[in-house]
């Protein structure tokens, strides 16, 4: 299988739940020494005060033959079961080698996650700038309520 670039967007709480799900699964299957938490092996991660953008570059992302990839994908389904929003995108080398999955939660805190800007490659700077502005705005709004 050819290597792919993968991006996931979750809420901050969704990311914590995804990581917790994978860590717990690995702990429960400690006899399987091949299991690792791919969230500890990401190539990029950006976050604001409400969402997290992460991904892997040139990774063999075949959910049917790689149990670590399968574990991440199962973790995304677990997010659905617990009403956490996410966006998942995989771009392979060929133009028709593309996957996209997403779930939009009904919870207010989980609404309106960013969508990666894809031009047959990931425009990481686009979403990272948005997350940076969100974080700055949140920090500024804290100053507005600074009473002496």
C-alpha positions in Angstrom: 0.0 0.0 0.0 1.3 3.4 -0.9 1.9 6.0 1.8 -0.6 8.7 2.6 -0.9 12.0 4.3 -3.6 12.0 7.1 -5.2 14.9 9.0 -7.7 14.8 11.9 -9.5 17.7 13.5 -11.2 17.2 16.9 -12.3 19.3 19.8 -9.7 19.5 22.6 -12.0 17.2 24.6 -12.4 14.9 21.7 -8.6 14.6 21.3 -8.3 13.8 25.0 -11.0 11.1 24.6 -9.4 9.7 21.5 -6.0 9.4 23.3 -7.6 7.9 26.4 -9.4 5.3 24.3 -6.2 4.3 22.5 -4.1 4.3 25.7 -6.7 2.1 27.5 -6.9 -0.3 24.6 -3.1 -0.7 24.6 -3.1 -1.2 28.4 -5.8 -3.8 28.2 -3.8 -5.7 25.4 -0.4 -5.3 27.0 0.7 -8.7 25.7 0.6 -7.3 22.1 4.0 -5.6 21.8 3.2 -4.3 18.3 0.5 -1.9 19.6 1.5 1.8 19.9 -0.4 5.0 20.3 0.0 6.7 17.0 -1.0 10.0 18.6 2.4 9.9 20.3 4.0 9.6 16.8 2.3 12.4 14.9 4.2 14.7 12.4 2.2 17.8 13.3 -0.1 19.0 16.0 -1.6 22.4 16.4 -4.3 23.4 18.9 -6.3 26.4 20.0 -8.4 26.6 23.2 -11.2 24.6 21.5 -9.9 22.4 18.7 -6.9 20.2 17.8 -5.4 19.6 14.3 -3.0 16.7 13.9 -1.6 14.5 11.2 0.9 12.2 9.7 2.9 12.5 6.5 4.0 9.6 4.3 2.5 7.0 6.5 1.2 3.6 5.5 -2.4 4.3 6.5 -4.2 1.1 5.7 -6.8 0.5 8.3 -7.3 -3.1 7.4 -3.7 -4.4 7.8 -2.2 -2.1 10.4 -3.6 -2.6 13.9 -2.4 0.8 15.1 -4.2 2.6 12.3 -7.2 0.5 13.0 -7.1 1.5 16.6 -7.1 5.3 15.7 -10.1 4.7 13.3 -11.9 2.7 16.0 -11.2 5.6 18.4 -12.9 8.0 15.9 -16.0 5.8 16.0 -15.8 5.9 19.7 -16.0 9.7 19.5 -19.2 9.4 17.6 -20.6 7.1 20.3 -19.8 9.8 22.8 -21.0 12.7 20.8 -17.6 14.3 20.0 -17.1 16.0 16.6 -14.2 15.1 14.3 -12.9 15.4 10.8 -10.8 12.8 9.1 -9.0 13.1 5.8 -6.5 10.8 4.0 -4.8 11.7 0.8 -2.9 9.0 -1.1 -0.5 9.5 -4.0 -3.1 9.0 -6.7 -5.8 11.6 -7.3 -8.6 9.1 -6.7 -6.9 7.8 -3.5 -8.8 9.8 -1.0 -10.9 9.2 2.1 -13.0 11.6 4.2 -15.1 10.9 7.3 -16.6 13.3 9.7 -19.1 13.6 12.5 -20.8 16.7 13.8 -21.9 16.6 17.4 -25.1 18.1 18.7 -23.2 19.6 21.7 -22.6 23.4 21.4 -19.0 23.0 22.5 -18.4 20.5 19.7 -19.9 22.5 16.8 -18.1 24.2 13.9 -14.8 22.4 13.8 -12.5 23.7 11.0 -12.2 21.7 7.7 -8.7 21.3 6.4 -8.0 23.3 3.2 -7.0 20.6 0.6 -5.5 21.4 -2.7 -4.3 17.9 -3.3 -2.0 18.5 -0.5 -2.7 19.7 3.0 -2.5 23.5 3.6 -1.5 23.2 7.2 -0.8 26.9 7.5 -4.4 27.7 6.8 -5.9 25.9 9.8 -3.0 26.6 12.1 -3.4 30.3 11.5 -7.1 30.0 12.5 -6.3 28.1 15.6 -3.6 30.6 16.5 -6.1 33.5 16.1 -8.7 31.6 18.2 -6.1 31.2 21.0 -5.1 34.9 20.8 -8.8 36.0 20.9 -9.4 33.7 23.9 -6.4 35.2 25.7 -7.5 38.7 24.9 -11.0 38.1 26.1 -9.6 37.0 29.5 -7.9 40.4 29.8 -11.3 42.2 29.2 -12.5 40.7 32.5 -9.5 41.6 34.6 -10.9 43.5 37.5 -8.7 45.1 40.1 
